[in-house]
Amino acid sequence: VSSLISGAAPGSPNWKLERQLSIPPDALFSRRLETLTLGVLGQLETTANWHRVMGELLEGAEPASELGRQEAAFFGSALPDRSPGGAR
């Protein structure tokens, strides 16, 4: 994350080019949020299988962790069907 941030900082080799680029505000905001989230996860030295956790959240896969199983038991069928082709 630090190399991504330093690569876009004033004085970096790409700074002159980056100042001329145009990016939609929504895309810029989402990339900034993503970078900051990954930075926090790195500082916390997290070790979860994030691919499986995101599959659980976005694709309706089986819970990947104990917390996911507890959440599924708590919410039960109140959670929307997020499987491919399911109701959203």
Summary of the structure (lengths in Angstrom):
residues: 88
radius of gyration: 18.5
end to end distance: 33.3
largest distance: 53.2
contacts: 160
relative contact order: 0.08
helix: 61%
strand: 0%
